[in-house]
Amino acid sequence: MVLDSAAVPGPTADSIAAAAAAAAAAAAAAAAAAGPGTAAESRTIYKVKRFLATLVQFGSDISRDTGDRVKELVFNLVVRNSLFCPVTL
């Protein structure tokens, strides 16, 4: 079976942002379960930062507009969550 690439919709900025929000929530829950200031928390934060950076790069590879939208969504996600869950390293 051959799929027509035009018939398969690509990821949208909103679906990418939803995936980022889910990953950030899972990482926050894992960090909270590990306890404050632990090595596991630092590792989790590193993984989330790496994931979000990769997500922004992926959005930029799709198109300039998508990249700008993903960058804006990730930035807002990080800023909004840092207000409620400040992290000190």
HTML snippet that shows the backbone in 3Dmol.js (N, CA, C, O; Angstrom):
<script src="https://3Dmol.org/build/3Dmol-min.js"></script>
<div id="view" style="width:600px;height:400px;position:relative"></div>
<script>
const pdb = `
ATOM      1  N   MET A   1       0.847  -1.168   0.000  1.00  0.00           N
ATOM      2  CA  MET A   1       0.000   0.000   0.000  1.00  0.00           C
ATOM      3  C   MET A   1       0.897   1.237   0.000  1.00  0.00           C
ATOM      4  O   MET A   1       1.826   1.337   0.801  1.00  0.00           O
ATOM      5  N   VAL A   2       0.621   2.156  -0.880  1.00  0.00           N
ATOM      6  CA  VAL A   2       1.388   3.388  -1.008  1.00  0.00           C
ATOM      7  C   VAL A   2       0.531   4.531  -0.496  1.00  0.00           C
ATOM      8  O   VAL A   2      -0.615   4.701  -0.914  1.00  0.00           O
ATOM      9  N   LEU A   3       1.099   5.313   0.413  1.00  0.00           N
ATOM     10  CA  LEU A   3       0.380   6.459   0.952  1.00  0.00           C
ATOM     11  C   LEU A   3       0.779   7.711   0.199  1.00  0.00           C
ATOM     12  O   LEU A   3       1.951   7.921  -0.116  1.00  0.00           O
ATOM     13  N   ASP A   4      -0.194   8.522  -0.079  1.00  0.00           N
ATOM     14  CA  ASP A   4       0.056   9.817  -0.700  1.00  0.00           C
ATOM     15  C   ASP A   4       0.435  10.785   0.410  1.00  0.00           C
ATOM     16  O   ASP A   4      -0.359  11.010   1.323  1.00  0.00           O
ATOM     17  N   SER A   5       1.631  11.361   0.355  1.00  0.00           N
ATOM     18  CA  SER A   5       2.099  12.231   1.429  1.00  0.00           C
ATOM     19  C   SER A   5       1.233  13.477   1.570  1.00  0.00           C
ATOM     20  O   SER A   5       1.183  14.069   2.648  1.00  0.00           O
ATOM     21  N   ALA A   6       0.556  13.886   0.512  1.00  0.00           N
ATOM     22  CA  ALA A   6      -0.317  15.049   0.593  1.00  0.00           C
ATOM     23  C   ALA A   6      -1.572  14.730   1.401  1.00  0.00           C
ATOM     24  O   ALA A   6      -2.176  15.631   1.984  1.00  0.00           O
ATOM     25  N   ALA A   7      -1.974  13.447   1.442  1.00  0.00           N
ATOM     26  CA  ALA A   7      -3.182  13.056   2.154  1.00  0.00           C
ATOM     27  C   ALA A   7      -2.937  12.902   3.656  1.00  0.00           C
ATOM     28  O   ALA A   7      -3.889  12.926   4.436  1.00  0.00           O
ATOM     29  N   VAL A   8      -1.697  12.747   4.069  1.00  0.00           N
ATOM     30  CA  VAL A   8      -1.379  12.566   5.478  1.00  0.00           C
ATOM     31  C   VAL A   8      -1.005  13.919   6.065  1.00  0.00           C
ATOM     32  O   VAL A   8       0.001  14.513   5.676  1.00  0.00           O
ATOM     33  N   PRO A   9      -1.823  14.413   7.013  1.00  0.00           N
ATOM     34  CA  PRO A   9      -1.511  15.730   7.574  1.00  0.00           C
ATOM     35  C   PRO A   9      -0.277  15.662   8.454  1.00  0.00           C
ATOM     36  O   PRO A   9      -0.072  14.684   9.172  1.00  0.00           O
ATOM     37  N   GLY A  10       0.534  16.691   8.400  1.00  0.00           N
ATOM     38  CA  GLY A  10       1.723  16.775   9.237  1.00  0.00           C
ATOM     39  C   GLY A  10       1.361  17.300  10.612  1.00  0.00           C
ATOM     40  O   GLY A  10       0.220  17.693  10.856  1.00  0.00           O
ATOM     41  N   PRO A  11       2.327  17.306  11.504  1.00  0.00           N
ATOM     42  CA  PRO A  11       2.058  17.818  12.843  1.00  0.00           C
ATOM     43  C   PRO A  11       1.831  19.327  12.802  1.00  0.00           C
ATOM     44  O   PRO A  11       2.457  20.044  12.021  1.00  0.00           O
ATOM     45  N   THR A  12       0.941  19.783  13.644  1.00  0.00           N
ATOM     46  CA  THR A  12       0.679  21.217  13.729  1.00  0.00           C
ATOM     47  C   THR A  12       1.413  21.775  14.947  1.00  0.00           C
ATOM     48  O   THR A  12       1.839  21.024  15.824  1.00  0.00           O
ATOM     49  N   ALA A  13       1.551  23.061  14.990  1.00  0.00           N
ATOM     50  CA  ALA A  13       2.221  23.697  16.130  1.00  0.00           C
ATOM     51  C   ALA A  13       1.470  23.404  17.419  1.00  0.00           C
ATOM     52  O   ALA A  13       2.082  23.224  18.471  1.00  0.00           O
ATOM     53  N   ASP A  14       0.139  23.355  17.338  1.00  0.00           N
ATOM     54  CA  ASP A  14      -0.646  23.081  18.538  1.00  0.00           C
ATOM     55  C   ASP A  14      -0.467  21.651  19.025  1.00  0.00           C
ATOM     56  O   ASP A  14      -0.414  21.417  20.232  1.00  0.00           O
ATOM     57  N   SER A  15      -0.370  20.678  18.101  1.00  0.00           N
ATOM     58  CA  SER A  15      -0.162  19.299  18.530  1.00  0.00           C
ATOM     59  C   SER A  15       1.238  19.113  19.094  1.00  0.00           C
ATOM     60  O   SER A  15       1.440  18.321  20.014  1.00  0.00           O
ATOM     61  N   ILE A  16       2.200  19.840  18.547  1.00  0.00           N
ATOM     62  CA  ILE A  16       3.562  19.786  19.081  1.00  0.00           C
ATOM     63  C   ILE A  16       3.584  20.407  20.473  1.00  0.00           C
ATOM     64  O   ILE A  16       4.239  19.881  21.373  1.00  0.00           O
ATOM     65  N   ALA A  17       2.881  21.508  20.659  1.00  0.00           N
ATOM     66  CA  ALA A  17       2.835  22.160  21.964  1.00  0.00           C
ATOM     67  C   ALA A  17       2.121  21.288  22.991  1.00  0.00           C
ATOM     68  O   ALA A  17       2.503  21.264  24.161  1.00  0.00           O
ATOM     69  N   ALA A  18       1.092  20.577  22.559  1.00  0.00           N
ATOM     70  CA  ALA A  18       0.391  19.670  23.472  1.00  0.00           C
ATOM     71  C   ALA A  18       1.326  18.559  23.935  1.00  0.00           C
ATOM     72  O   ALA A  18       1.299  18.171  25.103  1.00  0.00           O
ATOM     73  N   ALA A  19       2.144  18.050  23.037  1.00  0.00           N
ATOM     74  CA  ALA A  19       3.116  17.028  23.411  1.00  0.00           C
ATOM     75  C   ALA A  19       4.147  17.594  24.378  1.00  0.00           C
ATOM     76  O   ALA A  19       4.558  16.913  25.318  1.00  0.00           O
ATOM     77  N   ALA A  20       4.563  18.828  24.154  1.00  0.00           N
ATOM     78  CA  ALA A  20       5.526  19.477  25.055  1.00  0.00           C
ATOM     79  C   ALA A  20       4.924  19.691  26.431  1.00  0.00           C
ATOM     80  O   ALA A  20       5.601  19.497  27.441  1.00  0.00           O
ATOM     81  N   ALA A  21       3.657  20.090  26.483  1.00  0.00           N
ATOM     82  CA  ALA A  21       2.996  20.300  27.770  1.00  0.00           C
ATOM     83  C   ALA A  21       2.870  18.994  28.537  1.00  0.00           C
ATOM     84  O   ALA A  21       3.073  18.961  29.751  1.00  0.00           O
ATOM     85  N   ALA A  22       2.537  17.921  27.834  1.00  0.00           N
ATOM     86  CA  ALA A  22       2.431  16.612  28.483  1.00  0.00           C
ATOM     87  C   ALA A  22       3.784  16.154  29.004  1.00  0.00           C
ATOM     88  O   ALA A  22       3.874  15.607  30.103  1.00  0.00           O
ATOM     89  N   ALA A  23       4.831  16.374  28.226  1.00  0.00           N
ATOM     90  CA  ALA A  23       6.179  15.988  28.663  1.00  0.00           C
ATOM     91  C   ALA A  23       6.624  16.817  29.854  1.00  0.00           C
ATOM     92  O   ALA A  23       7.244  16.289  30.777  1.00  0.00           O
ATOM     93  N   ALA A  24       6.316  18.103  29.846  1.00  0.00           N
ATOM     94  CA  ALA A  24       6.701  18.965  30.961  1.00  0.00           C
ATOM     95  C   ALA A  24       5.951  18.580  32.224  1.00  0.00           C
ATOM     96  O   ALA A  24       6.526  18.593  33.313  1.00  0.00           O
ATOM     97  N   ALA A  25       4.674  18.237  32.093  1.00  0.00           N
ATOM     98  CA  ALA A  25       3.898  17.820  33.261  1.00  0.00           C
ATOM     99  C   ALA A  25       4.432  16.509  33.831  1.00  0.00           C
ATOM    100  O   ALA A  25       4.534  16.352  35.048  1.00  0.00           O
ATOM    101  N   ALA A  26       4.770  15.572  32.953  1.00  0.00           N
ATOM    102  CA  ALA A  26       5.328  14.295  33.406  1.00  0.00           C
ATOM    103  C   ALA A  26       6.681  14.505  34.080  1.00  0.00           C
ATOM    104  O   ALA A  26       6.979  13.863  35.087  1.00  0.00           O
ATOM    105  N   ALA A  27       7.490  15.392  33.536  1.00  0.00           N
ATOM    106  CA  ALA A  27       8.798  15.666  34.125  1.00  0.00           C
ATOM    107  C   ALA A  27       8.651  16.346  35.480  1.00  0.00           C
ATOM    108  O   ALA A  27       9.403  16.042  36.406  1.00  0.00           O
ATOM    109  N   ALA A  28       7.700  17.255  35.610  1.00  0.00           N
ATOM    110  CA  ALA A  28       7.476  17.928  36.886  1.00  0.00           C
ATOM    111  C   ALA A  28       7.007  16.937  37.942  1.00  0.00           C
ATOM    112  O   ALA A  28       7.424  17.007  39.098  1.00  0.00           O
ATOM    113  N   ALA A  29       6.137  16.011  37.538  1.00  0.00           N
ATOM    114  CA  ALA A  29       5.666  14.992  38.475  1.00  0.00           C
ATOM    115  C   ALA A  29       6.807  14.075  38.901  1.00  0.00           C
ATOM    116  O   ALA A  29       6.906  13.709  40.072  1.00  0.00           O
ATOM    117  N   ALA A  30       7.658  13.708  37.967  1.00  0.00           N
ATOM    118  CA  ALA A  30       8.796  12.845  38.288  1.00  0.00           C
ATOM    119  C   ALA A  30       9.776  13.560  39.198  1.00  0.00           C
ATOM    120  O   ALA A  30      10.320  12.955  40.122  1.00  0.00           O
ATOM    121  N   ALA A  31      10.009  14.843  38.945  1.00  0.00           N
ATOM    122  CA  ALA A  31      10.931  15.610  39.782  1.00  0.00           C
ATOM    123  C   ALA A  31      10.368  15.797  41.183  1.00  0.00           C
ATOM    124  O   ALA A  31      11.112  15.753  42.163  1.00  0.00           O
ATOM    125  N   ALA A  32       9.056  16.007  41.283  1.00  0.00           N
ATOM    126  CA  ALA A  32       8.432  16.173  42.592  1.00  0.00           C
ATOM    127  C   ALA A  32       8.483  14.876  43.391  1.00  0.00           C
ATOM    128  O   ALA A  32       8.673  14.899  44.607  1.00  0.00           O
ATOM    129  N   ALA A  33       8.314  13.751  42.711  1.00  0.00           N
ATOM    130  CA  ALA A  33       8.373  12.454  43.386  1.00  0.00           C
ATOM    131  C   ALA A  33       9.785  12.136  43.861  1.00  0.00           C
ATOM    132  O   ALA A  33       9.954  11.452  44.871  1.00  0.00           O
ATOM    133  N   ALA A  34      10.791  12.617  43.157  1.00  0.00           N
ATOM    134  CA  ALA A  34      12.182  12.335  43.510  1.00  0.00           C
ATOM    135  C   ALA A  34      12.639  13.156  44.703  1.00  0.00           C
ATOM    136  O   ALA A  34      13.600  12.783  45.375  1.00  0.00           O
ATOM    137  N   GLY A  35      11.969  14.264  44.976  1.00  0.00           N
ATOM    138  CA  GLY A  35      12.369  15.111  46.097  1.00  0.00           C
ATOM    139  C   GLY A  35      13.189  16.290  45.598  1.00  0.00           C
ATOM    140  O   GLY A  35      13.811  16.226  44.538  1.00  0.00           O
ATOM    141  N   PRO A  36      13.183  17.366  46.375  1.00  0.00           N
ATOM    142  CA  PRO A  36      13.887  18.573  45.935  1.00  0.00           C
ATOM    143  C   PRO A  36      15.402  18.430  46.015  1.00  0.00           C
ATOM    144  O   PRO A  36      15.946  17.830  46.942  1.00  0.00           O
ATOM    145  N   GLY A  37      16.068  19.004  45.005  1.00  0.00           N
ATOM    146  CA  GLY A  37      17.520  19.072  45.032  1.00  0.00           C
ATOM    147  C   GLY A  37      18.250  17.773  44.793  1.00  0.00           C
ATOM    148  O   GLY A  37      19.443  17.681  45.083  1.00  0.00           O
ATOM    149  N   THR A  38      17.580  16.774  44.280  1.00  0.00           N
ATOM    150  CA  THR A  38      18.243  15.489  44.063  1.00  0.00           C
ATOM    151  C   THR A  38      18.883  15.441  42.684  1.00  0.00           C
ATOM    152  O   THR A  38      18.596  16.261  41.812  1.00  0.00           O
ATOM    153  N   ALA A  39      19.745  14.471  42.516  1.00  0.00           N
ATOM    154  CA  ALA A  39      20.365  14.273  41.208  1.00  0.00           C
ATOM    155  C   ALA A  39      19.318  13.872  40.177  1.00  0.00           C
ATOM    156  O   ALA A  39      19.429  14.221  39.002  1.00  0.00           O
ATOM    157  N   ALA A  40      18.300  13.137  40.623  1.00  0.00           N
ATOM    158  CA  ALA A  40      17.234  12.726  39.702  1.00  0.00           C
ATOM    159  C   ALA A  40      16.481  13.946  39.183  1.00  0.00           C
ATOM    160  O   ALA A  40      16.078  13.984  38.020  1.00  0.00           O
ATOM    161  N   GLU A  41      16.291  14.941  40.046  1.00  0.00           N
ATOM    162  CA  GLU A  41      15.604  16.153  39.616  1.00  0.00           C
ATOM    163  C   GLU A  41      16.428  16.898  38.569  1.00  0.00           C
ATOM    164  O   GLU A  41      15.887  17.373  37.570  1.00  0.00           O
ATOM    165  N   SER A  42      17.719  16.997  38.796  1.00  0.00           N
ATOM    166  CA  SER A  42      18.591  17.672  37.834  1.00  0.00           C
ATOM    167  C   SER A  42      18.599  16.947  36.499  1.00  0.00           C
ATOM    168  O   SER A  42      18.574  17.578  35.443  1.00  0.00           O
ATOM    169  N   ARG A  43      18.634  15.622  36.547  1.00  0.00           N
ATOM    170  CA  ARG A  43      18.620  14.826  35.320  1.00  0.00           C
ATOM    171  C   ARG A  43      17.303  15.007  34.573  1.00  0.00           C
ATOM    172  O   ARG A  43      17.284  15.111  33.346  1.00  0.00           O
ATOM    173  N   THR A  44      16.198  15.042  35.325  1.00  0.00           N
ATOM    174  CA  THR A  44      14.885  15.226  34.704  1.00  0.00           C
ATOM    175  C   THR A  44      14.792  16.595  34.044  1.00  0.00           C
ATOM    176  O   THR A  44      14.277  16.716  32.932  1.00  0.00           O
ATOM    177  N   ILE A  45      15.282  17.613  34.714  1.00  0.00           N
ATOM    178  CA  ILE A  45      15.253  18.965  34.145  1.00  0.00           C
ATOM    179  C   ILE A  45      16.098  19.018  32.882  1.00  0.00           C
ATOM    180  O   ILE A  45      15.700  19.630  31.891  1.00  0.00           O
ATOM    181  N   TYR A  46      17.257  18.382  32.914  1.00  0.00           N
ATOM    182  CA  TYR A  46      18.118  18.337  31.732  1.00  0.00           C
ATOM    183  C   TYR A  46      17.401  17.664  30.567  1.00  0.00           C
ATOM    184  O   TYR A  46      17.464  18.141  29.434  1.00  0.00           O
ATOM    185  N   LYS A  47      16.722  16.560  30.847  1.00  0.00           N
ATOM    186  CA  LYS A  47      16.015  15.838  29.778  1.00  0.00           C
ATOM    187  C   LYS A  47      14.892  16.681  29.192  1.00  0.00           C
ATOM    188  O   LYS A  47      14.682  16.680  27.979  1.00  0.00           O
ATOM    189  N   VAL A  48      14.172  17.397  30.042  1.00  0.00           N
ATOM    190  CA  VAL A  48      13.081  18.247  29.552  1.00  0.00           C
ATOM    191  C   VAL A  48      13.632  19.388  28.711  1.00  0.00           C
ATOM    192  O   VAL A  48      13.081  19.705  27.656  1.00  0.00           O
ATOM    193  N   LYS A  49      14.723  20.013  29.173  1.00  0.00           N
ATOM    194  CA  LYS A  49      15.339  21.089  28.387  1.00  0.00           C
ATOM    195  C   LYS A  49      15.789  20.584  27.028  1.00  0.00           C
ATOM    196  O   LYS A  49      15.593  21.256  26.015  1.00  0.00           O
ATOM    197  N   ARG A  50      16.393  19.399  27.001  1.00  0.00           N
ATOM    198  CA  ARG A  50      16.854  18.825  25.738  1.00  0.00           C
ATOM    199  C   ARG A  50      15.661  18.507  24.827  1.00  0.00           C
ATOM    200  O   ARG A  50      15.711  18.753  23.622  1.00  0.00           O
ATOM    201  N   PHE A  51      14.584  17.955  25.413  1.00  0.00           N
ATOM    202  CA  PHE A  51      13.390  17.644  24.626  1.00  0.00           C
ATOM    203  C   PHE A  51      12.784  18.904  24.029  1.00  0.00           C
ATOM    204  O   PHE A  51      12.438  18.929  22.848  1.00  0.00           O
ATOM    205  N   LEU A  52      12.654  19.952  24.840  1.00  0.00           N
ATOM    206  CA  LEU A  52      12.043  21.191  24.343  1.00  0.00           C
ATOM    207  C   LEU A  52      12.902  21.847  23.268  1.00  0.00           C
ATOM    208  O   LEU A  52      12.373  22.400  22.303  1.00  0.00           O
ATOM    209  N   ALA A  53      14.213  21.791  23.426  1.00  0.00           N
ATOM    210  CA  ALA A  53      15.096  22.333  22.393  1.00  0.00           C
ATOM    211  C   ALA A  53      14.948  21.546  21.091  1.00  0.00           C
ATOM    212  O   ALA A  53      14.924  22.130  20.008  1.00  0.00           O
ATOM    213  N   THR A  54      14.850  20.239  21.197  1.00  0.00           N
ATOM    214  CA  THR A  54      14.649  19.401  20.012  1.00  0.00           C
ATOM    215  C   THR A  54      13.302  19.700  19.370  1.00  0.00           C
ATOM    216  O   THR A  54      13.182  19.722  18.145  1.00  0.00           O
ATOM    217  N   LEU A  55      12.285  19.932  20.204  1.00  0.00           N
ATOM    218  CA  LEU A  55      10.952  20.249  19.707  1.00  0.00           C
ATOM    219  C   LEU A  55      10.952  21.556  18.920  1.00  0.00           C
ATOM    220  O   LEU A  55      10.333  21.646  17.860  1.00  0.00           O
ATOM    221  N   VAL A  56      11.640  22.560  19.433  1.00  0.00           N
ATOM    222  CA  VAL A  56      11.739  23.841  18.729  1.00  0.00           C
ATOM    223  C   VAL A  56      12.475  23.651  17.406  1.00  0.00           C
ATOM    224  O   VAL A  56      12.065  24.207  16.387  1.00  0.00           O
ATOM    225  N   GLN A  57      13.544  22.882  17.409  1.00  0.00           N
ATOM    226  CA  GLN A  57      14.288  22.631  16.179  1.00  0.00           C
ATOM    227  C   GLN A  57      13.419  21.889  15.159  1.00  0.00           C
ATOM    228  O   GLN A  57      13.452  22.198  13.969  1.00  0.00           O
ATOM    229  N   PHE A  58      12.644  20.913  15.629  1.00  0.00           N
ATOM    230  CA  PHE A  58      11.747  20.163  14.745  1.00  0.00           C
ATOM    231  C   PHE A  58      10.716  21.095  14.110  1.00  0.00           C
ATOM    232  O   PHE A  58      10.436  21.003  12.915  1.00  0.00           O
ATOM    233  N   GLY A  59      10.155  21.991  14.920  1.00  0.00           N
ATOM    234  CA  GLY A  59       9.189  22.958  14.380  1.00  0.00           C
ATOM    235  C   GLY A  59       9.820  23.860  13.338  1.00  0.00           C
ATOM    236  O   GLY A  59       9.199  24.181  12.325  1.00  0.00           O
ATOM    237  N   SER A  60      11.059  24.269  13.589  1.00  0.00           N
ATOM    238  CA  SER A  60      11.768  25.118  12.625  1.00  0.00           C
ATOM    239  C   SER A  60      12.062  24.378  11.333  1.00  0.00           C
ATOM    240  O   SER A  60      12.069  24.980  10.259  1.00  0.00           O
ATOM    241  N   ASP A  61      12.305  23.078  11.429  1.00  0.00           N
ATOM    242  CA  ASP A  61      12.557  22.278  10.228  1.00  0.00           C
ATOM    243  C   ASP A  61      11.303  22.141   9.369  1.00  0.00           C
ATOM    244  O   ASP A  61      11.403  21.977   8.153  1.00  0.00           O
ATOM    245  N   ILE A  62      10.126  22.207   9.986  1.00  0.00           N
ATOM    246  CA  ILE A  62       8.875  22.090   9.235  1.00  0.00           C
ATOM    247  C   ILE A  62       8.673  23.335   8.384  1.00  0.00           C
ATOM    248  O   ILE A  62       8.512  23.247   7.167  1.00  0.00           O
ATOM    249  N   SER A  63       8.684  24.498   9.035  1.00  0.00           N
ATOM    250  CA  SER A  63       8.589  25.774   8.317  1.00  0.00           C
ATOM    251  C   SER A  63       8.935  26.897   9.283  1.00  0.00           C
ATOM    252  O   SER A  63       8.945  26.710  10.500  1.00  0.00           O
ATOM    253  N   ARG A  64       9.213  28.039   8.731  1.00  0.00           N
ATOM    254  CA  ARG A  64       9.573  29.185   9.568  1.00  0.00           C
ATOM    255  C   ARG A  64       8.415  29.582  10.478  1.00  0.00           C
ATOM    256  O   ARG A  64       8.617  29.847  11.663  1.00  0.00           O
ATOM    257  N   ASP A  65       7.190  29.623   9.921  1.00  0.00           N
ATOM    258  CA  ASP A  65       6.023  30.001  10.718  1.00  0.00           C
ATOM    259  C   ASP A  65       5.774  29.000  11.840  1.00  0.00           C
ATOM    260  O   ASP A  65       5.517  29.387  12.980  1.00  0.00           O
ATOM    261  N   THR A  66       5.850  27.715  11.514  1.00  0.00           N
ATOM    262  CA  THR A  66       5.655  26.678  12.531  1.00  0.00           C
ATOM    263  C   THR A  66       6.737  26.775  13.596  1.00  0.00           C
ATOM    264  O   THR A  66       6.450  26.645  14.786  1.00  0.00           O
ATOM    265  N   GLY A  67       7.969  26.999  13.183  1.00  0.00           N
ATOM    266  CA  GLY A  67       9.062  27.138  14.129  1.00  0.00           C
ATOM    267  C   GLY A  67       8.861  28.304  15.074  1.00  0.00           C
ATOM    268  O   GLY A  67       9.105  28.188  16.275  1.00  0.00           O
ATOM    269  N   ASP A  68       8.414  29.434  14.533  1.00  0.00           N
ATOM    270  CA  ASP A  68       8.151  30.598  15.377  1.00  0.00           C
ATOM    271  C   ASP A  68       7.022  30.322  16.359  1.00  0.00           C
ATOM    272  O   ASP A  68       7.092  30.723  17.521  1.00  0.00           O
ATOM    273  N   ARG A  69       5.988  29.641  15.894  1.00  0.00           N
ATOM    274  CA  ARG A  69       4.846  29.322  16.766  1.00  0.00           C
ATOM    275  C   ARG A  69       5.260  28.348  17.865  1.00  0.00           C
ATOM    276  O   ARG A  69       4.894  28.531  19.026  1.00  0.00           O
ATOM    277  N   VAL A  70       6.015  27.323  17.511  1.00  0.00           N
ATOM    278  CA  VAL A  70       6.468  26.347  18.505  1.00  0.00           C
ATOM    279  C   VAL A  70       7.385  27.021  19.525  1.00  0.00           C
ATOM    280  O   VAL A  70       7.277  26.765  20.724  1.00  0.00           O
ATOM    281  N   LYS A  71       8.274  27.871  19.055  1.00  0.00           N
ATOM    282  CA  LYS A  71       9.178  28.582  19.965  1.00  0.00           C
ATOM    283  C   LYS A  71       8.380  29.441  20.947  1.00  0.00           C
ATOM    284  O   LYS A  71       8.691  29.483  22.137  1.00  0.00           O
ATOM    285  N   GLU A  72       7.357  30.119  20.445  1.00  0.00           N
ATOM    286  CA  GLU A  72       6.509  30.940  21.304  1.00  0.00           C
ATOM    287  C   GLU A  72       5.764  30.077  22.331  1.00  0.00           C
ATOM    288  O   GLU A  72       5.694  30.431  23.508  1.00  0.00           O
ATOM    289  N   LEU A  73       5.213  28.952  21.886  1.00  0.00           N
ATOM    290  CA  LEU A  73       4.471  28.077  22.784  1.00  0.00           C
ATOM    291  C   LEU A  73       5.376  27.471  23.857  1.00  0.00           C
ATOM    292  O   LEU A  73       4.994  27.400  25.024  1.00  0.00           O
ATOM    293  N   VAL A  74       6.563  27.039  23.468  1.00  0.00           N
ATOM    294  CA  VAL A  74       7.503  26.462  24.431  1.00  0.00           C
ATOM    295  C   VAL A  74       7.940  27.528  25.425  1.00  0.00           C
ATOM    296  O   VAL A  74       8.009  27.264  26.626  1.00  0.00           O
ATOM    297  N   PHE A  75       8.232  28.717  24.943  1.00  0.00           N
ATOM    298  CA  PHE A  75       8.629  29.804  25.833  1.00  0.00           C
ATOM    299  C   PHE A  75       7.533  30.095  26.852  1.00  0.00           C
ATOM    300  O   PHE A  75       7.808  30.220  28.046  1.00  0.00           O
ATOM    301  N   ASN A  76       6.295  30.202  26.383  1.00  0.00           N
ATOM    302  CA  ASN A  76       5.179  30.471  27.295  1.00  0.00           C
ATOM    303  C   ASN A  76       4.980  29.331  28.283  1.00  0.00           C
ATOM    304  O   ASN A  76       4.656  29.569  29.447  1.00  0.00           O
ATOM    305  N   LEU A  77       5.167  28.123  27.842  1.00  0.00           N
ATOM    306  CA  LEU A  77       5.055  26.961  28.720  1.00  0.00           C
ATOM    307  C   LEU A  77       6.100  27.024  29.825  1.00  0.00           C
ATOM    308  O   LEU A  77       5.783  26.802  30.994  1.00  0.00           O
ATOM    309  N   VAL A  78       7.319  27.318  29.469  1.00  0.00           N
ATOM    310  CA  VAL A  78       8.404  27.369  30.443  1.00  0.00           C
ATOM    311  C   VAL A  78       8.208  28.527  31.410  1.00  0.00           C
ATOM    312  O   VAL A  78       8.380  28.355  32.617  1.00  0.00           O
ATOM    313  N   VAL A  79       7.850  29.699  30.904  1.00  0.00           N
ATOM    314  CA  VAL A  79       7.664  30.867  31.765  1.00  0.00           C
ATOM    315  C   VAL A  79       6.486  30.646  32.709  1.00  0.00           C
ATOM    316  O   VAL A  79       6.587  30.936  33.901  1.00  0.00           O
ATOM    317  N   ARG A  80       5.387  30.145  32.198  1.00  0.00           N
ATOM    318  CA  ARG A  80       4.198  29.923  33.026  1.00  0.00           C
ATOM    319  C   ARG A  80       4.495  28.903  34.123  1.00  0.00           C
ATOM    320  O   ARG A  80       4.101  29.105  35.271  1.00  0.00           O
ATOM    321  N   ASN A  81       5.182  27.812  33.787  1.00  0.00           N
ATOM    322  CA  ASN A  81       5.470  26.787  34.781  1.00  0.00           C
ATOM    323  C   ASN A  81       6.532  27.238  35.770  1.00  0.00           C
ATOM    324  O   ASN A  81       6.509  26.809  36.924  1.00  0.00           O
ATOM    325  N   SER A  82       7.453  28.082  35.357  1.00  0.00           N
ATOM    326  CA  SER A  82       8.488  28.532  36.288  1.00  0.00           C
ATOM    327  C   SER A  82       7.909  29.474  37.338  1.00  0.00           C
ATOM    328  O   SER A  82       8.487  29.623  38.414  1.00  0.00           O
ATOM    329  N   LEU A  83       6.776  30.112  37.045  1.00  0.00           N
ATOM    330  CA  LEU A  83       6.129  30.959  38.034  1.00  0.00           C
ATOM    331  C   LEU A  83       5.507  30.129  39.155  1.00  0.00           C
ATOM    332  O   LEU A  83       5.475  30.559  40.308  1.00  0.00           O
ATOM    333  N   PHE A  84       5.012  28.935  38.811  1.00  0.00           N
ATOM    334  CA  PHE A  84       4.365  28.087  39.798  1.00  0.00           C
ATOM    335  C   PHE A  84       5.324  27.096  40.454  1.00  0.00           C
ATOM    336  O   PHE A  84       5.111  26.687  41.595  1.00  0.00           O
ATOM    337  N   CYS A  85       6.363  26.717  39.745  1.00  0.00           N
ATOM    338  CA  CYS A  85       7.319  25.727  40.244  1.00  0.00           C
ATOM    339  C   CYS A  85       8.742  26.241  40.065  1.00  0.00           C
ATOM    340  O   CYS A  85       9.470  25.763  39.195  1.00  0.00           O
ATOM    341  N   PRO A  86       9.140  27.211  40.884  1.00  0.00           N
ATOM    342  CA  PRO A  86      10.510  27.714  40.695  1.00  0.00           C
ATOM    343  C   PRO A  86      11.542  26.635  41.006  1.00  0.00           C
ATOM    344  O   PRO A  86      11.412  25.889  41.976  1.00  0.00           O
ATOM    345  N   VAL A  87      12.549  26.570  40.177  1.00  0.00           N
ATOM    346  CA  VAL A  87      13.603  25.566  40.338  1.00  0.00           C
ATOM    347  C   VAL A  87      14.894  26.283  40.620  1.00  0.00           C
ATOM    348  O   VAL A  87      15.264  27.214  39.905  1.00  0.00           O
ATOM    349  N   THR A  88      15.583  25.858  41.657  1.00  0.00           N
ATOM    350  CA  THR A  88      16.884  26.420  41.957  1.00  0.00           C
ATOM    351  C   THR A  88      17.921  25.322  41.814  1.00  0.00           C
ATOM    352  O   THR A  88      17.798  24.250  42.407  1.00  0.00           O
ATOM    353  N   LEU A  89      18.907  25.592  41.046  1.00  0.00           N
ATOM    354  CA  LEU A  89      19.979  24.605  40.849  1.00  0.00           C
ATOM    355  C   LEU A  89      21.284  25.123  41.407  1.00  0.00           C
ATOM    356  O   LEU A  89      22.302  24.435  41.335  1.00  0.00           O
TER     357      LEU A  89
END
`;
const viewer = $3Dmol.createViewer("view");
viewer.addModel(pdb, "pdb");
viewer.setStyle({}, {cartoon: {color: "spectrum"}});
viewer.zoomTo();
viewer.render();
</script>
